[in-house]
Amino acid sequence: MTDYRPTKPLLRTLAGEKLPVPPLWLMRQAGRYLPEYRALRAAKGGFLDLVNDPEAATEVTVQPLRRFAFDGAILFSDILMVPNALGQDLWFETGEGPRLAPELRTRAAIDALEAQPAILDPVYATVRGVAAQLPSATTFLGFAGSPWTVATYMIAGKGSREQAEARRLAYADPAALQTLIDRIADMTVDYLAAQIAAGVEAVQLFDSWSGSLAPAEFERWVIAPTARIVEQLRARIDVPVIGFPKGAGGKLAAYARETGIDAIGLDETVDPDWAHRELPPGLPVQGNLDPLLLIAGGPALDAGVDRVLTAFADRPHVFNLGHGIQQDTPIAHVEQLVARVRR
């Protein structure tokens, strides 16, 4: 990092400073658990209609800040905007999730992709809109999917059980998968750099399906592309990068050492005491309360918050969930969480 000394709590923590009260934001904090989000989505139409409407996406991004005054705002968008910009059609089936076409199960299908980067222009307009509205102490987070996770959707054409299609391609034709991973990585660098130019102050790489890979495959398809993105992005502009390799488990330490990320997000399956012992000293961590514990609320929630805070008391820590907030999370429980962290 540069000699620039940030003043916002979240940026200070990502720069390696341990604060007495950790900064707080929640993955998927702008979303379906908020009645104001549900109302706006009903008025605007489907999910992609919101993402591609900068005014609406700006509103969704700032909605949770009005209720909870989080230390970070996360851009409202989707990791599958990059496949869309690489040339795949993207739509969402009601009750079933995202769909992409054509499926990329062969080298020929991968080579036939024709990039359409202008598809991402509404996202940058959203970033500019949010940046103009944020409170002065709030850090604006951009994001993208990591290449492996994005590739699993592009190959299967949808979310897939155990990511079997992508894993089969990795073994049967690794050169084809490498071509796809490289194209995703290059687009991701451009995408994140443009988000930063438009106003985000830190970025997160979501590798939601990293846990499906064997160790050697994890090195090739998760660690190496992430390191490439971090290096190339940092060569253009120096902002903090949070890596979130969900399900990585015992491979977390290698990921932290080898990717060059500034902070690492931990999912709810990671023992925070183990993480504190095994991760590089001083590396900022983010997480890792179980989202279902947030739904439960009450004394169990308070105890869970305290366990996380205690485990990371001696290292820079961004309080967050171990994955995205669930749509049936009571608003009162989020208020309880915020009060407990900031007490």
C-alpha angles and dihedrals in degrees: 000000000000128000090263109123113210123215101199112097095233094048091046090055094047087052089059104266118138109220125198090235113035118230114252138214132144130227110246089012087149103062155071099334088069117081091210089058093049091050093051093047091051089052096046101039127233131008095266090050087062095044093051095046104080094196092051094041090051090052092049092050094054098039097089092048091063091057103036110015092226118192091236136044116205119209113252106235139095136260090235093069087088094058087048090053090047090060109273121125111242129200138147124238113214109255093359107068134227127354128195129191140234099030110230103222097134138049089243092057091049093048091050094063114117114199120231104187093173087076086077095057094095089057091056090048088054091051091053091048094050094044089057092055107040122114113253094251096048120100117220113223124199124189150186136189116261115249098254095052093043090049092054090061094043093052098045096035089231143024107307138202110260088344087265097161093056093043091051091051090049090059100035100043111007091168090060092049090046089056091052093045090051092051091049091048093051092048091046093055090051091045096050093043089054091048089052092048088052094052118284116132103199135012137215127210111212114208096174095166101041090112093071094070131092115238098263091045090048089057092052103037103031111022100037098048092044091051089049093052093047093048095047094043092049090051088062102037134353113232129138117275121204116201119206111187099176114208094012092128111166091011091066095093093054090047091052093048100042108037101059093230118159095220137009128223117217125208122224094263092067117097102233092211090054091047092052090052098044105037121085111281113262095013108139113242130201127206155328128166115133108253089220090058087058088056091050094053123171125082092336090060093049091050092048092050090049092051092055094045092049094048093053099035091114100048136052105280136186109197113227143134123276089244138349124323112260121243093238094056111130115239089226091060092054088052089050091051094050092048092049095050093046099040 
